[in-house]
Amino acid sequence: MKNVLRRNIRTLLIVFTVMFAGLVVYLGYVVFMYGERWFVTPYNPRIQQVESTVEPGNLLDRTGRELLYTKGDERVYISDDDMRESIAHIIGDSYGMTYGAQTMFAKYMFGFDQDTLSRIMGLVSGQERRGGDVTLTIDAKLCEKAHDALDGYNGAVVVMNYKTGEILASASSPTFDPDDMDEFLEGGGESELVNRTFTGLYPPGSTFKLITAAALIENDLADFEATCTGSTEIGGKTIACTGEHGHEDLEDAIRHSCNVYFAEAAQELGKSKLMSEANKFLFNNQMLFDDAVMGESVFENADTSTNLGWAAIGQYHDLITPLHACMIAACIANDGTMMAPKLLESVTYGETQTYTLTPESAAHPMSDTALLKEMMIAAVESGTGKKAAIDGVTLGGKTGTAEIAGEDGNQEHAWFVGFIEDDNHPLAIAVLMEKAGSGGSHAAPAAKKVLEKAIDLGY
């Protein structure tokens, strides 16, 4: 009896030891993965306490333009109203209601990144403690142009350097005025605070055909062909197209954005291969990056052959953020390497720079994107994206017209994603205009305006 009791006690001790070890490992994992984000939450009491004892550093754009600085005892935003509102979601607000730079980079702006010795020397010298100056990757002037290009529609625009991952411009509409938050809060606004670029989840529409095309290429099915008569019947249900395109190969299908081709191609691929390709492009992945808090893009396993067809053309339950859509276009432009999005350019204390941006790879979903780049360039030269074309510039792109259910029946979000094929202007872009209609008619010309401005500014 005693032997049985001892054996049971030993078993329980081993079980509890294993459980405790598992808990320690798990806690270590979550602190490593999420500790940085827990620290920069506006509810962190350490940040709240230090606000009254430390002068926060300035916030600047990549050109040295002061976006937020201290004047006397007050924090002052850039005076240009249009520019200030166009960058509102990037710089954030003093209440921490938006996850902008004031919250995300608080540890630098309040000096928490300094070592203990530096803090002690500051106290001994009697100097007022001051945080670091934070320089962002954005150009506020380009952000202003991006906001203007939305032409009054709700939506988002983002421009990246596809070689480094630097976010050169980001605009979200509707916006708010961070310099007038009290009045805004009294008005009960909510939607204005949402950063649609980073966290807005939308059906990607035909921009997802890039993923389906990548799956065909990666699985040696790039020679798949179909005949478009205006619709196709899959699983006993009809999937309609925007036209009767006739015989289509992959290049034709990208240029014409043919639903029939990609819906039928998905049947040839099968759902597991399409899911695998979507996952390689970071769908269904936690988007945990140092400089960006992003929504998680969604690609679900289709339950029927019909829904697989819809999923392959960016409908069904597909969802994506504009920033992720831009990262995909950037990945294709960057020969299959997807760079992590970067928003923090540098941190300086006086003359000393303590942080400098280092480009990082986020994924490598394709080994060779040359064929897909050629097809996207053709789509701008003679396809649905021709309204994005810029004289003298080699531009590749893909339009999207995503159907959504609305109060007045089906409505359409307008998309354009693309890139400039030029080492001197390594730019990728995504434009999303809510309920604007055709991507080719609305988002493509908006992208053209923003990219022309980016080139003019030297990017």
N, C-alpha and C positions, 0 to 999 in steps of 0.2 A: 504493500500500500504506500509505504514511504517512498519507495523507488518511483512509483507512478507519479506521486505528488511532485518529487524533485524533477522528474522528466517534464511534467506540465509547466512547472515554474521556469525551467530552462527554455522551453519552447516559447512561452510568453515573453521572457526576457529578450530572446532573439528577435521575436516579432516586433516588440516595442523599439528595440535598438535599430532595426532596419527602417521602421517607420520614422523614427527621429532623424536618422541619417538622410532619409528621403526628403524630409521636411527642410533640413538644413540646406541640402543641395537645391531644392526648389526655391527657397528664399534667396539663396545666392544667385540663382538664375534670374529671378524677377528683378532683383536689385540691379544686376548687371544690365538687363535689357531695358528696364523701365525707370531706373533710379534717376537718370538725367531728366526725364519728363516729370517725375514726381517733384523733383527739386524746383523746376521752373513753373509749376502751377502757381497762379496768383494767390492760392489759399495757403501757400507755404508760410508759416509764421516767421521764419528766419528772414525772408524777403520783406515781409511787412514791418518787422522790427528795425531792419537796417535802413529803411527808406528815410527815417528821420535823422540818421547819423552819418550817412554817406551821400556825397553829391554824385549822382549817377553820371556816367560818361555820355558823350554825345552820340547820336545816331546819324550816319552819313550814307549817301549813295556812293556808287563806285567812282563818280567824278569828283567827290569831295563836297558835294552839296549837303549842307546841314539840314536834316529832316526833323530833328528833335534835339534841343540843346537847353542849357540852363542859362537864364538871364536873371541876375539878382537871386531871388529866392524862388523863382518860378521856372517851370518847365515850359518851353515855348516850341510850338510846331512851326514848320515852314509856312511862310505867310501866303504863298500863292494858293488860293482856294481850290482851283481845279486840280493842281498837282497834288495838294494835300489829300483831297478826297480820292484821287486815283490810286494813291499808295496806301490808303487807310488800312486795308486788310493785311498788308505786309508789315507796316510799322506797328499796328495794333493800337490799343487805347490804354489809358492810365488805370482803368478799372480792371483790366485783365479779362474783359468779357469776350475779346477776340484773341486768338492765339497768334499774335503777331510778334515782331522782333522784340518789343519791350518785355514780353513775357518769356519768349523762347531763349533770348540771350541775356536774361537778367543777371546770370552769374558773372558775366563779363562786365556789364554796365554798372554793377554794384561792387565789383572787385572780389568776388568770391573765388575767382580762379587764381588769385595771387597766393604765393606761399606764405606760411606763418611768419618767417623772418621779415619779409617785406612789410607785412602789416605791423609788426612790432616796431620796426624802424620808423614807420610813419607815425606811430603813436609817440615814440620817444622824441621825434623832431617837432612834435606839436602841430604838424600840418594837418589841415582838414583832409580826411580820407576822401579820395575820389576814385570812382570806377574807371574802367577803360572805355575808350572811344571805339565804337563798333561801326565798321564799314560793311555795308551790304553789297551784294553782287548786282543789284538792280540799278538801272539808270532811270531816275524819276521822270525825266523828259520822255523816255520811251514808254514808261508806264502810262503817262498822260495820253500819249498817242493811242495806246492800246485801249484805254477806256473810251476815248472818243470814237474809235473804230466800231465799238459795239452799237453805236448809232441809236442809243436809247433803249435797246433791248436788254433784258436781264440776261446774264451769261458770264463768260469768262474768256480771257485771252492770256496766253503764256508763251514767252519766247525763251529758248535755252541755247547756250553754246553746246553743241552736241559732242564736242571733244572733251570738254571739262565738266559738263553738268551745271555750269553757272546759270542761274535764273536771271536773265537780263531784264525781263519785264513780266509783270503779273498784274492783271486787273480783274476785278470782280464787280459785277453790277446786279442789283442796286448797291450803292455804297453808303457811307456815313461820314460825318465830320468828326474826327477824333478830338478836335479842339472845341467841340460843343456837345459833349456827351450828356451833360445834365439835361439839356433841352431835348435831346434825342430820346433819352430814357423816359422822360415825362410823356413823350408822344407814343410810347409803347411799341416802338419798332422792334422787329425781330429778324426778318429775312435779310435786312441790310447788313447784319452782323456776320452772316454766313460767307465764308471765303469759298466761293463756288469753284475757284481754280484748284484748290487743294482738297476740299472735302465734298464738293458737290458731285453726286453720283447720277449719271445720266445714261440712258440707252445709247450705245455708240453708233447705232445705225451702220451705214455702209463703211465707216472707217474700220470696223472690225473685219472687213473682208481682207485687210492686210494680214491679219492673223491666219485666216483660212488659206490665203495664198502662201504664206510662209509654211504652213503645214503641208500643203501640196508639194512645195519645193523640197522641203526637208525629207519627205517620204517618197521622193522620186515619182511624183504624180503631176509634175509641172506640164506634162504634155496632155493632160485631160482636156477634152473638148465637149461642147454641148451645143444644142440648137435652141435658140430662144425664139419662141413664137408669141411672146407677150406674157406667158404664164407657164407653170409646170404643175403637174399633179403628183404629190408625194404623200403616201399614206392615206390616200383617198380624199385629200384636201388640196386646195389650190393655193399656190404661192405666186403672186402676181409680180410682174416686172414693170419698169417704167417705160418700156418700149418693146418693139419686136426687132431684136438685134440680129437674128439669123444665126449663122455659124459663128461660134465664139471659142477662141482659145484663151489662155490665161491673160495674156496681154490685152486682148480685146475686152475681156470681162472687167479688168481693172479700169481700163479707159472709159468704158461705157457704164461701169458700176452695175453689172448685170446680175439681178437677183436669181434668175433661173440658173445661170452657170454655177454660182456658188452654192445654191441650195442642193443642186444635183451633185456637185463635187463633194459636198459633205457626206453624202450617202456612200460615195466611193471611199472616202477617208475612214468613216466610222467615228463614233463619238469618242472613243478612247484616244485616238490620235489627235483629234481636234482639242480635246481637253488637255492633253499633254502639251500641245503647242501653246495654248492659252496660259497654262501654268508656267511655262518657260519664260513667257513675256510678263510674268508676275501678277497675273490674275489669281484671285483666291489666296493672295499672300499678304501678310501684315506688312504694310509699307513703313517700316521702322528705319528712318533716316535721321542723321544728326540734325539736319537743317530744315526738315519738312515734316509736318504732321499731316498725313494724307488719309483719305478714305480708302477702304479696301475694295478694289474693283472685283466684280463678280462675273464668273462664267459657270453656269450650272450644267450638270449632265442632263441632256434632253431625255424625256421619258418616251417620246415617240419619234418616228422618222420625220414626221412633219415638223415637230418642234426642233429637231436637229437642223433641218433646213433653215428655219427661222433664226436659230442661234448662230448659224454660220454667216448670216447677213446682218448680225448685230441687233437682232430683236429678241424674241422670247424673253428670258430674264436677264440678259446681259446688261451690266452696268459698269461705268468707268468714270474716273475723274478727268477733267481736262488736263491736269498736270501729267497723269499717267499716259494719256493719249499723246501728249507732246513727247514724253520719254520714249514711246514706241516709235514715233517718227524719227526721233533723234537716234535711236538704236539702229534703225535701218540705214540712216545716213552715215553712221559711225561704224559701218562694216560688221554689224552684228553685236557690238558691245554696248550695253545700256549703262549709262553713267548715272551715279547717284545724284539727285538734285542738290545743288548747293546754293545757299542764300547768304552765308557768312563769308565775307571776303578777307577781313583781317580785324585784329584787335590790337590797339596801341595804348600804352601808358606813357604819355609825354613823347619822348623820342624813341621809346623802346617798343618794338612790335613783338607781342607775345603769342600771336596766332596768325598763321597764313594759310589760306585755302590750299588743300591738297586734293586733286581730283581722285575719285574712287569709282571703281566699277561696281554696279549693282547686280548685273546678270549678263550672260552671254548666250542668248537664246538661238542665234543663228551663226553658222560658220561662214556663210557667204551670202551677202545681200545684194550683190551686183545686179542680178536679174530683177529683183524686186524694185531696186532703185530705178532701173531703166523703165520699168512699167509705170512707176509713179511719175517719172518725168514725162512719159508719153501722155499720161492722164491730164497733165497741165498743158502740154503743147497742143493736144487735139482731142481732149476728152472733157469730162464733166468739170475739171478744175481749171479750165482755160481762163476764167475771169481772175485767177490769181497770178497769171503770167506777168513777168516783169521784163521789159526790154533789156537784152544784154545779160540776163541772169538765167542760169540753168536751175530751174525750180522743179522739184518733185512734190506731188501731193495726192491726197485722196479726200474727196468730198463725202459727206454723209447727210442723210435726211432721215432722222429717227422719228418714227411714228409713236405718238403717245395718246392716251385716252384723255380727253378734256371734257369740260362741261358742255361745250358746243360741238361735240363729236371729236373725231380724231384730229390731232394737230401735229405739227412737225417741228423738231429742233433742228437747226442748221449747224453742220459741222464742217470744218476743214482742218486737216493735219498735213504738215509738209515740212520740207527742208530745202536749203540752198546747197547745191553741189558745188562748193567752192571752198578751198582751204583758207582763203582770206576772209570768208564770211560764213563760218560754220554755224549756221542758224537753223534751229527747228522751231516750229510753231504749232499751236493748237488754238482754234477758235470755236467757241460754242455759243450760239445765240438761241435763247429759249423761244420757242413758238414763232420763229422767224420764217419758216418754210424751207425752201430748197437750200442745201448747203452750197451748191454751185452758184446760186443767185445771190446769196447773202454772206455766208461765211468766207467764201473764196475771195471776193473783192475786199473784205475787211482784212484778211490776212495780207493781201497785197499792200494795203496802206501801211500796215505795221512793219512789214519787212522792208519796204522802201525807206521808211524812217530809220530803221535799224542800220541799214547800209549807209544812209546819209550820216549817221552818227559815228560810223567807223567800225561797226561790229560785224 
